[in-house]
Amino acid sequence: MTFDSLLYLGFLWIVVVLHRILPHQMRWVLLLAASVVFYAVGSVPLSLLLLGVIALTYAAGLLLGAASTQRQKRAILIAAIAACVGLLLYFKYFRFLAERAQALVRMLGGQAEWNLWDVVLPVGVSFYTFQAMAYVIDVYRGTLPPERHFGYYALFISFFPQLVAGPIERAENLLPQLKAERAVSREDMRVGIRLLLSGLFRKVVLADFCGSVVDRVYASSAPDGSAVAVATLLFAVQIYCDFAGYSEIARGSARLVGIRLMPNFDRPYLAENIREFWRRWHISLSKWLTDYVYIPLGGSQKGLARQIAATIVVFLISGLWHGANDTFVVWGLLHGAWMIACLLLRRVGRAPGRVGKIGSTVLTFFGVTLLWIFFRAQSLAQAWDLIGRLFSPWNVADGLALMELTGMDAARFALALGVSPLLWQLTDEKRRETDLVYVFLILAIALAWVIRLDTDTVSAFLYFQF
Protein backbone atom coordinates (compact mmCIF):
# COMPACT_ATOMS: atom_id res chain seq x y z
CA MET A 1 0.00 0.00 0.00
CA THR A 2 1.78 3.12 -1.21
CA PHE A 3 1.04 6.69 -0.18
CA ASP A 4 0.37 7.83 -3.74
CA SER A 5 -2.45 5.34 -4.34
CA LEU A 6 -6.21 5.75 -4.04
CA LEU A 7 -6.19 2.63 -1.84
CA TYR A 8 -4.07 4.42 0.75
CA LEU A 9 -6.22 7.54 0.69
CA GLY A 10 -9.30 5.40 1.31
CA PHE A 11 -7.52 3.52 4.09
CA LEU A 12 -6.39 6.79 5.69
CA TRP A 13 -9.90 8.27 5.54
CA ILE A 14 -11.34 5.23 7.36
CA VAL A 15 -8.65 5.49 10.07
CA VAL A 16 -9.27 9.23 10.53
CA VAL A 17 -13.05 8.78 10.83
CA LEU A 18 -12.76 5.89 13.31
CA HIS A 19 -10.15 7.83 15.28
CA ARG A 20 -12.60 10.69 15.79
CA ILE A 21 -15.39 8.33 16.86
CA LEU A 22 -13.49 6.10 19.28
CA PRO A 23 -12.72 7.11 22.89
CA HIS A 24 -9.14 7.87 23.87
CA GLN A 25 -8.64 4.45 25.50
CA MET A 26 -9.24 2.68 22.18
CA ARG A 27 -7.38 4.98 19.82
CA TRP A 28 -4.00 3.35 20.29
CA VAL A 29 -5.60 -0.02 19.48
CA LEU A 30 -7.03 1.43 16.26
CA LEU A 31 -3.70 2.96 15.20
CA LEU A 32 -1.78 -0.21 16.02
CA ALA A 33 -4.26 -2.36 14.09
CA ALA A 34 -4.09 0.07 11.17
CA SER A 35 -0.29 -0.10 11.24
CA VAL A 36 -0.34 -3.90 11.20
CA VAL A 37 -2.75 -3.94 8.25
CA PHE A 38 -0.75 -1.28 6.41
CA TYR A 39 2.48 -3.29 6.63
CA ALA A 40 0.93 -6.74 6.22
CA VAL A 41 -0.64 -5.74 2.90
CA GLY A 42 2.88 -5.82 1.48
CA SER A 43 3.98 -9.07 3.12
CA VAL A 44 2.56 -11.00 6.06
CA PRO A 45 5.76 -13.07 6.63
CA LEU A 46 7.96 -9.96 6.76
CA SER A 47 5.60 -8.51 9.36
CA LEU A 48 6.99 -11.17 11.69
CA LEU A 49 10.43 -9.59 11.37
CA LEU A 50 8.98 -6.24 12.41
CA LEU A 51 7.28 -7.93 15.36
CA GLY A 52 10.59 -9.57 16.28
CA VAL A 53 12.42 -6.22 16.34
CA ILE A 54 9.63 -4.73 18.45
CA ALA A 55 9.66 -7.60 20.97
CA LEU A 56 13.46 -7.69 21.16
CA THR A 57 13.96 -3.98 21.80
CA TYR A 58 10.95 -3.77 24.13
CA ALA A 59 12.47 -6.53 26.26
CA ALA A 60 15.88 -4.84 26.11
CA GLY A 61 14.33 -1.64 27.46
CA LEU A 62 12.74 -3.46 30.38
CA LEU A 63 15.97 -5.33 31.15
CA LEU A 64 17.93 -2.08 31.08
CA GLY A 65 15.47 -0.57 33.52
CA ALA A 66 15.85 -3.55 35.86
CA ALA A 67 19.65 -3.91 35.58
CA SER A 68 21.52 -2.99 38.75
CA THR A 69 25.07 -2.52 37.43
CA GLN A 70 26.64 -0.66 34.55
CA ARG A 71 28.23 -3.88 33.36
CA GLN A 72 24.83 -5.55 33.04
CA LYS A 73 23.42 -2.57 31.19
CA ARG A 74 26.33 -2.54 28.76
CA ALA A 75 25.89 -6.24 28.05
CA ILE A 76 22.15 -5.77 27.37
CA LEU A 77 22.84 -2.80 25.10
CA ILE A 78 25.49 -4.65 23.11
CA ALA A 79 23.24 -7.68 22.70
CA ALA A 80 20.26 -5.61 21.51
CA ILE A 81 22.33 -3.51 19.08
CA ALA A 82 24.13 -6.60 17.78
CA ALA A 83 20.81 -8.32 17.12
CA CYS A 84 19.40 -5.31 15.22
CA VAL A 85 22.59 -4.81 13.23
CA GLY A 86 22.74 -8.56 12.57
CA LEU A 87 19.24 -8.46 11.08
CA LEU A 88 20.28 -5.56 8.85
CA LEU A 89 23.46 -7.33 7.78
CA TYR A 90 21.55 -10.43 6.77
CA PHE A 91 18.47 -8.97 5.11
CA LYS A 92 20.16 -5.99 3.49
CA TYR A 93 23.85 -6.79 3.06
CA PHE A 94 24.19 -10.59 2.94
CA ARG A 95 24.70 -10.89 -0.79
CA PHE A 96 26.81 -7.72 -0.99
CA LEU A 97 29.19 -8.91 1.73
CA ALA A 98 29.28 -12.50 0.43
CA GLU A 99 30.17 -11.36 -3.09
CA ARG A 100 32.96 -9.14 -1.77
CA ALA A 101 34.31 -12.00 0.35
CA GLN A 102 34.11 -14.30 -2.67
CA ALA A 103 36.06 -11.82 -4.79
CA LEU A 104 38.71 -11.45 -2.07
CA VAL A 105 39.21 -15.22 -1.82
CA ARG A 106 39.64 -15.43 -5.59
CA MET A 107 42.09 -12.53 -5.60
CA LEU A 108 44.17 -14.39 -3.00
CA GLY A 109 44.25 -17.44 -5.26
CA GLY A 110 41.63 -19.54 -3.52
CA GLN A 111 38.56 -21.30 -4.88
CA ALA A 112 35.27 -19.60 -4.13
CA GLU A 113 32.32 -21.14 -5.94
CA TRP A 114 29.62 -20.30 -3.44
CA ASN A 115 25.92 -20.71 -4.10
CA LEU A 116 24.45 -17.43 -2.91
CA TRP A 117 20.73 -17.16 -2.36
CA ASP A 118 18.64 -14.02 -2.76
CA VAL A 119 17.28 -12.43 0.39
CA VAL A 120 14.03 -10.47 0.24
CA LEU A 121 14.57 -6.93 1.55
CA PRO A 122 11.83 -6.03 4.07
CA VAL A 123 10.35 -2.63 3.28
CA GLY A 124 11.43 0.00 5.80
CA VAL A 125 13.85 -2.27 7.68
CA SER A 126 16.55 0.41 7.84
CA PHE A 127 14.09 2.92 9.26
CA TYR A 128 12.43 0.90 11.98
CA THR A 129 15.62 -0.81 13.17
CA PHE A 130 17.35 2.58 13.56
CA GLN A 131 14.32 3.90 15.44
CA ALA A 132 14.32 0.87 17.74
CA MET A 133 18.08 1.10 18.34
CA ALA A 134 17.77 4.80 19.25
CA TYR A 135 15.16 3.87 21.87
CA VAL A 136 17.42 1.23 23.45
CA ILE A 137 20.41 3.60 23.49
CA ASP A 138 18.35 6.37 25.09
CA VAL A 139 17.12 4.01 27.81
CA TYR A 140 20.71 2.85 28.38
CA ARG A 141 21.90 6.46 28.70
CA GLY A 142 19.15 7.20 31.21
CA THR A 143 17.64 9.99 29.13
CA LEU A 144 14.44 7.98 28.61
CA PRO A 145 12.53 5.66 30.95
CA PRO A 146 11.71 2.22 29.56
CA GLU A 147 8.21 1.95 28.11
CA ARG A 148 6.32 -0.75 30.01
CA HIS A 149 3.15 -0.78 27.91
CA PHE A 150 3.87 -3.16 25.03
CA GLY A 151 1.01 -1.83 22.92
CA TYR A 152 2.22 1.76 23.02
CA TYR A 153 5.79 0.68 22.32
CA ALA A 154 4.68 -1.49 19.37
CA LEU A 155 2.74 1.49 18.01
CA PHE A 156 5.77 3.76 18.44
CA ILE A 157 7.89 1.49 16.22
CA SER A 158 5.17 0.56 13.71
CA PHE A 159 3.14 3.82 13.44
CA PHE A 160 2.08 3.50 9.80
CA PRO A 161 2.67 7.04 8.46
CA GLN A 162 6.41 6.88 9.19
CA LEU A 163 6.97 3.12 9.29
CA VAL A 164 8.52 2.38 5.90
CA ALA A 165 10.39 5.57 4.99
CA GLY A 166 10.62 7.73 8.09
CA PRO A 167 11.16 10.20 9.45
CA ILE A 168 13.16 8.22 12.01
CA GLU A 169 11.32 9.40 15.11
CA ARG A 170 12.59 9.61 18.68
CA ALA A 171 10.67 8.03 21.52
CA GLU A 172 10.80 11.27 23.52
CA ASN A 173 8.77 12.99 20.80
CA LEU A 174 6.40 10.32 19.54
CA LEU A 175 5.58 8.13 22.55
CA PRO A 176 4.08 10.93 24.73
CA GLN A 177 1.87 12.01 21.82
CA LEU A 178 0.60 8.46 21.28
CA LYS A 179 -0.26 8.13 24.96
CA ALA A 180 -1.77 11.58 25.54
CA GLU A 181 -5.49 12.21 25.32
CA ARG A 182 -5.79 14.51 22.34
CA ALA A 183 -8.54 16.20 20.42
CA VAL A 184 -7.89 16.61 16.71
CA SER A 185 -8.45 20.29 16.05
CA ARG A 186 -9.62 22.05 12.91
CA GLU A 187 -6.07 23.35 12.58
CA ASP A 188 -4.72 19.77 12.66
CA MET A 189 -7.08 18.83 9.82
CA ARG A 190 -6.18 21.92 7.79
CA VAL A 191 -2.43 21.40 8.14
CA GLY A 192 -2.75 17.66 7.53
CA ILE A 193 -4.59 18.19 4.25
CA ARG A 194 -2.07 20.84 3.19
CA LEU A 195 0.83 18.47 3.78
CA LEU A 196 -0.94 15.63 1.97
CA LEU A 197 -1.57 17.77 -1.10
CA SER A 198 1.95 19.14 -1.12
CA GLY A 199 3.48 15.68 -0.81
CA LEU A 200 1.27 14.17 -3.50
CA PHE A 201 2.08 17.02 -5.87
CA ARG A 202 5.81 16.55 -5.34
CA LYS A 203 5.52 12.82 -5.95
CA VAL A 204 2.99 12.25 -8.73
CA VAL A 205 3.43 15.51 -10.65
CA LEU A 206 7.15 16.30 -10.33
CA ALA A 207 9.07 13.20 -9.17
CA ASP A 208 7.34 10.69 -11.44
CA PHE A 209 7.80 12.88 -14.53
CA CYS A 210 11.51 13.37 -13.77
CA GLY A 211 11.90 9.65 -13.05
CA SER A 212 10.57 8.63 -16.46
CA VAL A 213 13.27 10.69 -18.20
CA VAL A 214 16.03 9.62 -15.80
CA ASP A 215 15.17 5.94 -16.25
CA ARG A 216 15.44 6.19 -20.04
CA VAL A 217 18.86 7.86 -19.90
CA TYR A 218 20.32 5.54 -17.27
CA ALA A 219 19.01 2.48 -19.14
CA SER A 220 20.93 3.51 -22.27
CA SER A 221 24.34 1.94 -22.86
CA ALA A 222 25.70 5.05 -24.60
CA PRO A 223 23.71 8.19 -23.69
CA ASP A 224 24.77 11.53 -25.12
CA GLY A 225 26.33 13.99 -22.69
CA SER A 226 23.43 16.42 -23.13
CA ALA A 227 20.96 13.72 -22.01
CA VAL A 228 23.19 12.86 -19.05
CA ALA A 229 23.28 16.54 -18.02
CA VAL A 230 19.49 16.88 -18.18
CA ALA A 231 18.94 13.51 -16.44
CA THR A 232 21.39 14.47 -13.69
CA LEU A 233 19.51 17.70 -12.98
CA LEU A 234 16.16 15.93 -13.17
CA PHE A 235 17.32 13.23 -10.77
CA ALA A 236 18.20 15.94 -8.25
CA VAL A 237 14.59 17.14 -8.56
CA GLN A 238 13.22 13.59 -8.53
CA ILE A 239 14.95 12.33 -5.40
CA TYR A 240 14.11 15.47 -3.46
CA CYS A 241 10.45 15.59 -4.54
CA ASP A 242 10.09 11.83 -4.08
CA PHE A 243 11.49 11.65 -0.55
CA ALA A 244 10.34 15.06 0.68
CA GLY A 245 6.93 14.26 -0.83
CA TYR A 246 6.78 10.99 1.12
CA SER A 247 7.79 12.78 4.33
CA GLU A 248 5.10 15.42 3.84
CA ILE A 249 2.43 12.78 3.22
CA ALA A 250 3.63 10.98 6.37
CA ARG A 251 3.45 14.17 8.42
CA GLY A 252 0.07 15.06 6.93
CA SER A 253 -1.35 11.59 7.64
CA ALA A 254 -0.14 11.73 11.23
CA ARG A 255 -1.46 15.25 11.73
CA LEU A 256 -4.96 14.10 10.73
CA VAL A 257 -4.97 11.95 13.90
CA GLY A 258 -3.38 14.69 16.01
CA ILE A 259 0.25 13.48 15.87
CA ARG A 260 3.09 15.83 14.93
CA LEU A 261 6.06 14.13 13.27
CA MET A 262 9.37 15.91 12.90
CA PRO A 263 10.15 17.68 9.60
CA ASN A 264 12.61 15.70 7.50
CA PHE A 265 13.61 18.36 4.95
CA ASP A 266 14.24 22.09 5.07
CA ARG A 267 14.82 23.29 1.48
CA PRO A 268 18.20 21.53 1.21
CA TYR A 269 19.07 22.85 -2.25
CA LEU A 270 19.22 26.37 -0.79
CA ALA A 271 22.17 25.34 1.42
CA GLU A 272 25.29 27.48 1.08
CA ASN A 273 27.71 24.64 1.87
CA ILE A 274 27.79 20.88 2.28
CA ARG A 275 27.56 21.06 6.07
CA GLU A 276 24.38 23.10 5.83
CA PHE A 277 23.04 20.74 3.17
CA TRP A 278 23.23 17.82 5.59
CA ARG A 279 21.47 19.85 8.26
CA ARG A 280 18.60 20.32 5.80
CA TRP A 281 18.53 16.92 4.00
CA HIS A 282 17.03 13.79 5.60
CA ILE A 283 17.18 15.58 8.93
CA SER A 284 16.11 12.58 11.02
CA LEU A 285 18.93 10.37 9.68
CA SER A 286 21.53 13.14 9.94
CA LYS A 287 20.52 13.79 13.55
CA TRP A 288 20.54 10.05 14.30
CA LEU A 289 24.07 9.64 12.96
CA THR A 290 25.22 12.76 14.82
CA ASP A 291 23.76 11.70 18.19
CA TYR A 292 24.54 7.98 18.09
CA VAL A 293 27.72 7.75 15.99
CA TYR A 294 29.52 11.08 15.51
CA ILE A 295 29.35 12.40 19.09
CA PRO A 296 30.14 9.02 20.76
CA LEU A 297 33.21 8.75 18.51
CA GLY A 298 34.45 12.07 19.83
CA GLY A 299 32.94 14.49 17.36
CA SER A 300 34.66 17.85 17.46
CA GLN A 301 35.68 17.51 21.12
CA LYS A 302 38.63 15.10 20.86
CA GLY A 303 40.93 16.77 18.36
CA LEU A 304 41.14 17.11 14.60
CA ALA A 305 42.24 13.52 13.86
CA ARG A 306 39.32 12.08 15.85
CA GLN A 307 36.90 14.47 14.17
CA ILE A 308 38.09 13.45 10.70
CA ALA A 309 37.84 9.76 11.61
CA ALA A 310 34.33 10.25 13.04
CA THR A 311 33.25 12.09 9.89
CA ILE A 312 34.51 9.28 7.66
CA VAL A 313 32.69 6.66 9.73
CA VAL A 314 29.44 8.65 9.70
CA PHE A 315 29.42 9.07 5.94
CA LEU A 316 30.49 5.49 5.35
CA ILE A 317 27.50 4.36 7.43
CA SER A 318 25.28 6.86 5.62
CA GLY A 319 26.32 5.42 2.27
CA LEU A 320 25.84 1.82 3.35
CA TRP A 321 22.52 2.66 5.02
CA HIS A 322 21.17 3.68 1.63
CA GLY A 323 21.99 0.39 -0.05
CA ALA A 324 24.27 -2.61 -0.50
CA ASN A 325 26.25 -1.35 -3.47
CA ASP A 326 29.71 0.09 -4.05
CA THR A 327 28.05 3.16 -5.58
CA PHE A 328 26.44 4.11 -2.26
CA VAL A 329 29.71 3.62 -0.41
CA VAL A 330 31.56 5.91 -2.82
CA TRP A 331 28.71 8.44 -2.72
CA GLY A 332 28.88 8.55 1.07
CA LEU A 333 32.69 8.77 1.20
CA LEU A 334 32.77 11.58 -1.38
CA HIS A 335 30.35 13.57 0.75
CA GLY A 336 32.55 12.82 3.74
CA ALA A 337 35.67 13.99 1.86
CA TRP A 338 33.86 17.20 0.89
CA MET A 339 32.86 17.76 4.50
CA ILE A 340 36.44 17.16 5.71
CA ALA A 341 37.85 19.52 3.06
CA CYS A 342 35.53 22.28 4.30
CA LEU A 343 36.51 21.49 7.90
CA LEU A 344 40.22 21.77 7.12
CA LEU A 345 39.75 25.04 5.23
CA ARG A 346 37.92 26.49 8.22
CA ARG A 347 40.66 25.30 10.56
CA VAL A 348 43.34 27.16 8.61
CA GLY A 349 41.15 30.23 8.32
CA ARG A 350 40.52 30.05 4.62
CA ALA A 351 37.18 30.07 2.89
CA PRO A 352 36.68 28.04 -0.31
CA GLY A 353 36.23 31.29 -2.22
CA ARG A 354 34.25 34.47 -1.85
CA VAL A 355 31.51 34.04 -4.40
CA GLY A 356 28.66 35.42 -2.34
CA LYS A 357 25.61 33.71 -0.88
CA ILE A 358 24.01 33.00 -4.26
CA GLY A 359 27.28 31.73 -5.73
CA SER A 360 27.90 29.42 -2.76
CA THR A 361 24.37 28.05 -3.01
CA VAL A 362 24.73 27.40 -6.75
CA LEU A 363 28.11 25.69 -6.34
CA THR A 364 26.79 23.53 -3.51
CA PHE A 365 23.75 22.54 -5.54
CA PHE A 366 25.79 21.52 -8.58
CA GLY A 367 28.31 19.66 -6.42
CA VAL A 368 25.55 17.69 -4.68
CA THR A 369 23.84 17.08 -8.03
CA LEU A 370 27.02 15.73 -9.62
CA LEU A 371 27.46 13.28 -6.75
CA TRP A 372 23.87 12.06 -7.22
CA ILE A 373 25.22 10.24 -10.29
CA PHE A 374 26.92 7.72 -7.99
CA PHE A 375 23.68 7.36 -6.02
CA ARG A 376 21.60 6.61 -9.12
CA ALA A 377 24.07 4.56 -11.18
CA GLN A 378 23.86 0.77 -11.12
CA SER A 379 27.64 0.39 -10.85
CA LEU A 380 30.79 2.44 -10.40
CA ALA A 381 31.70 1.75 -14.02
CA GLN A 382 28.42 3.30 -15.17
CA ALA A 383 28.87 6.27 -12.85
CA TRP A 384 32.35 7.07 -14.19
CA ASP A 385 31.13 6.56 -17.76
CA LEU A 386 28.26 9.02 -17.25
CA ILE A 387 30.58 11.61 -15.69
CA GLY A 388 32.95 11.20 -18.63
CA ARG A 389 30.10 11.79 -21.08
CA LEU A 390 29.20 15.02 -19.30
CA PHE A 391 32.60 16.42 -20.26
CA SER A 392 32.72 15.01 -23.79
CA PRO A 393 31.32 16.71 -26.95
CA TRP A 394 27.53 16.75 -27.00
CA ASN A 395 25.07 15.93 -29.76
CA VAL A 396 21.91 17.61 -28.49
CA ALA A 397 19.73 16.00 -31.18
CA ASP A 398 20.75 12.52 -29.98
CA GLY A 399 20.10 13.54 -26.39
CA LEU A 400 16.61 14.81 -27.12
CA ALA A 401 15.81 11.65 -29.09
CA LEU A 402 16.91 9.47 -26.17
CA MET A 403 14.88 11.41 -23.59
CA GLU A 404 11.78 11.29 -25.84
CA LEU A 405 10.65 14.69 -24.60
CA THR A 406 7.84 16.41 -26.42
CA GLY A 407 7.09 20.10 -26.32
CA MET A 408 4.03 19.32 -24.18
CA ASP A 409 6.20 17.40 -21.71
CA ALA A 410 8.59 20.30 -21.36
CA ALA A 411 5.74 22.80 -20.96
CA ARG A 412 4.02 20.62 -18.35
CA PHE A 413 7.20 20.22 -16.33
CA ALA A 414 8.06 23.92 -16.57
CA LEU A 415 4.58 24.83 -15.34
CA ALA A 416 4.74 22.34 -12.46
CA LEU A 417 8.20 23.52 -11.47
CA GLY A 418 7.18 27.16 -11.80
CA VAL A 419 4.27 26.83 -9.40
CA SER A 420 6.11 24.58 -6.94
CA PRO A 421 6.86 27.61 -4.69
CA LEU A 422 3.18 27.35 -3.79
CA LEU A 423 4.19 24.25 -1.85
CA TRP A 424 6.27 26.39 0.48
CA GLN A 425 3.11 28.32 1.28
CA LEU A 426 1.30 25.07 2.03
CA THR A 427 4.02 23.64 4.28
CA ASP A 428 4.52 26.88 6.21
CA GLU A 429 1.94 26.51 8.96
CA LYS A 430 2.03 30.23 9.75
CA ARG A 431 0.84 31.25 6.30
CA ARG A 432 -2.69 31.13 4.98
CA GLU A 433 -3.41 29.71 1.57
CA THR A 434 -6.19 30.63 -0.83
CA ASP A 435 -8.80 28.20 -2.14
CA LEU A 436 -7.26 28.60 -5.58
CA VAL A 437 -4.08 26.84 -4.38
CA TYR A 438 -6.12 23.83 -3.29
CA VAL A 439 -8.01 23.72 -6.58
CA PHE A 440 -4.85 23.88 -8.65
CA LEU A 441 -3.03 21.16 -6.70
CA ILE A 442 -6.01 18.81 -6.73
CA LEU A 443 -6.45 19.23 -10.49
CA ALA A 444 -2.72 18.72 -11.11
CA ILE A 445 -2.62 15.56 -8.98
CA ALA A 446 -5.77 14.19 -10.62
CA LEU A 447 -4.31 14.81 -14.09
CA ALA A 448 -1.08 13.03 -13.12
CA TRP A 449 -3.10 10.04 -11.88
CA VAL A 450 -5.02 9.93 -15.17
CA ILE A 451 -1.74 9.95 -17.10
CA ARG A 452 -0.53 7.09 -14.92
CA LEU A 453 -3.60 5.02 -15.71
CA ASP A 454 -3.27 5.80 -19.41
CA THR A 455 0.41 4.76 -19.55
CA ASP A 456 -0.01 1.90 -17.04
CA THR A 457 3.08 3.00 -15.10
CA VAL A 458 3.47 3.40 -11.37
CA SER A 459 6.73 4.63 -9.86
CA ALA A 460 7.41 3.41 -6.32
CA PHE A 461 8.90 5.76 -3.78
CA LEU A 462 12.69 5.63 -4.12
CA TYR A 463 13.34 5.27 -0.39
CA PHE A 464 11.16 2.17 -0.10
CA GLN A 465 14.24 0.22 -1.23
CA PHE A 466 16.26 1.44 1.73
Salt bridges, closest charged atoms under 4 A:
ASP4 OD2 - ARG452 NH2 2.39
GLU99 OE2 - ARG95 NE 3.18
GLU99 OE1 - ARG100 NH1 3.56
GLU113 OE2 - ARG106 NH2 3.67
ASP118 OD1 - ARG95 NH1 3.19
GLU147 OE1 - LYS179 NZ 2.85
GLU187 OE2 - ARG190 NH2 2.64
ASP188 OD1 - ARG255 NE 2.61
ASP208 OD1 - LYS203 NZ 3.02
ASP208 OD2 - ARG452 NH2 2.58
ASP215 OD1 - ARG376 NH2 2.78
ASP242 OD2 - LYS203 NZ 2.91
GLU248 OE2 - ARG202 NE 3.13
GLU276 OE2 - ARG280 NE 2.89
ASP291 OD2 - ARG170 NH2 3.08
ASP291 OD2 - LYS287 NZ 3.33
ASP326 OD2 - ARG100 NH2 3.13
ASP385 OD2 - ARG389 NE 2.93
GLU429 OE2 - ARG255 NH1 3.19
GLU433 OE1 - ARG190 NH1 3.35
GLU433 OE1 - ARG194 NH1 3.10
